[in-house]
């Protein structure tokens, strides 16, 4: 999807789905049904699948030309992996200090900020939505 339609076309709906799913997960109380939990998890799962690999693709889009691209992508991967490693720890601290509600709504708010960031700050990589990127031809 990202190569054919662009990064913004994929990133905005993916992070919006993550945001909605985490807000819904945070809003589920003890009296909620298992079906509601399953629907929230389904929305989060689809958003996660759509956003899979988008950070690496954006790193490739932003990397400098040949002699320095390896160094840039190595640093980009370290930052990406650091965020992935610290995420569960931060969520665990949030749950321990507050509650699952606060952790879920906090992650939902972060995903909402990511949606706005994608919408406003990320340049569309493919203006011609029906064809692949010129570098892929």
C-alpha positions as CSV (number, residue, x, y, z in Angstrom):
1,X,0.0,0.0,0.0
2,X,2.7,2.5,0.9
3,X,4.6,2.0,-2.3
4,X,1.6,2.2,-4.5
5,X,-0.4,4.9,-2.8
6,X,2.2,6.7,-0.6
7,X,3.3,6.9,3.0
8,X,0.6,9.4,4.1
9,X,-2.1,7.2,2.5
10,X,-1.0,4.3,4.7
11,X,0.2,6.1,7.9
12,X,-2.8,8.3,8.6
13,X,-5.4,5.6,8.6
14,X,-3.1,3.1,10.4
15,X,-2.3,5.4,13.3
16,X,-5.9,6.6,13.5
17,X,-7.1,3.0,13.8
18,X,-4.5,2.5,16.6
19,X,-5.7,5.6,18.4
20,X,-9.4,4.6,18.2
21,X,-8.6,1.0,19.3
22,X,-6.6,2.1,22.3
23,X,-9.2,4.7,23.3
24,X,-11.8,2.0,23.0
25,X,-9.7,-0.4,25.0
26,X,-9.2,2.2,27.8
27,X,-12.9,2.9,27.9
28,X,-13.9,-0.8,28.4
29,X,-14.8,-1.3,32.0
30,X,-15.0,-4.5,34.1
31,X,-18.6,-4.9,33.0
32,X,-17.8,-4.9,29.2
33,X,-18.3,-8.0,27.2
34,X,-15.6,-10.1,25.6
35,X,-17.0,-9.1,22.2
36,X,-16.1,-5.5,22.9
37,X,-12.6,-6.4,23.9
38,X,-12.3,-8.5,20.8
39,X,-13.4,-5.7,18.6
40,X,-11.0,-3.2,20.2
41,X,-8.2,-5.8,19.7
42,X,-9.2,-6.3,16.1
43,X,-9.0,-2.6,15.4
44,X,-5.6,-2.3,17.1
45,X,-4.4,-5.4,15.1
46,X,-5.5,-4.0,11.7
47,X,-3.9,-0.6,12.5
48,X,-0.7,-2.4,13.7
49,X,-0.6,-4.5,10.5
50,X,-1.1,-1.4,8.3
51,X,1.7,0.5,10.1
52,X,4.1,-2.4,10.0
53,X,7.4,-1.3,8.5
54,X,6.4,2.3,7.8
55,X,9.2,3.6,10.1
56,X,11.8,1.7,8.1
57,X,10.4,2.8,4.8
58,X,10.4,6.5,6.0
59,X,14.1,6.0,7.0
60,X,14.8,4.9,3.4
61,X,12.9,7.9,2.1
62,X,14.9,10.3,4.3
63,X,18.4,8.7,4.0
64,X,21.2,10.6,2.3
65,X,22.8,9.4,-0.9
66,X,25.2,6.5,-1.2
67,X,28.3,6.8,1.0
68,X,26.4,7.9,4.1
69,X,23.2,5.9,3.7
70,X,24.4,2.9,5.7
71,X,25.4,5.0,8.7
72,X,22.1,6.9,8.6
73,X,20.0,3.7,8.4
74,X,22.0,2.1,11.2
75,X,21.3,5.0,13.5
76,X,17.6,5.1,12.3
77,X,17.3,1.3,13.2
78,X,18.9,1.9,16.6
79,X,16.3,4.6,17.4
80,X,13.5,2.5,16.1
81,X,14.6,-0.6,18.2
82,X,15.1,1.6,21.3
83,X,11.5,2.8,21.0
84,X,10.3,-0.8,20.5
85,X,12.3,-2.0,23.6
86,X,11.2,0.8,25.9
87,X,7.5,0.7,24.9
88,X,6.5,-2.3,27.1
89,X,8.5,-0.9,30.0
90,X,6.8,2.5,29.8
91,X,3.4,0.8,29.6
92,X,4.2,-1.4,32.5
93,X,5.2,1.6,34.6
94,X,2.0,3.5,33.6
95,X,-0.2,0.5,34.6
96,X,1.7,0.1,37.9
97,X,1.5,3.8,38.8
98,X,-2.0,4.5,37.5
99,X,-4.2,2.0,35.8
100,X,-4.9,0.1,32.5
101,X,-7.3,2.9,31.6
102,X,-4.6,5.5,31.9
103,X,-2.1,3.4,30.0
104,X,-4.5,2.7,27.1
105,X,-5.7,6.3,26.8
106,X,-2.1,7.5,27.0
107,X,-1.1,5.2,24.1
108,X,-4.3,6.3,22.3
109,X,-3.3,9.9,22.7
110,X,0.2,9.2,21.4
111,X,-1.3,7.4,18.4
112,X,-3.6,10.5,17.8
113,X,-0.5,12.7,17.9
114,X,1.1,10.4,15.4
115,X,-1.9,10.7,13.1
116,X,-1.8,14.5,13.2
117,X,2.0,14.3,12.6
118,X,1.5,12.1,9.6
119,X,-1.2,14.3,8.2
120,X,0.6,17.6,8.6
121,X,4.4,16.9,8.5
122,X,5.0,13.9,6.3
123,X,5.4,14.7,2.7
124,X,3.4,12.4,0.4
125,X,5.8,10.1,-1.4
126,X,3.6,9.3,-4.4
127,X,1.4,12.0,-6.0
128,X,0.3,9.6,-8.8
129,X,-1.7,7.2,-6.7
130,X,-2.2,4.6,-9.4
131,X,1.4,3.9,-10.2
132,X,4.4,2.6,-8.1
133,X,7.2,4.9,-7.1
134,X,9.6,6.0,-9.8
135,X,12.5,4.3,-8.0
136,X,10.6,0.9,-8.1
137,X,10.1,0.8,-11.9
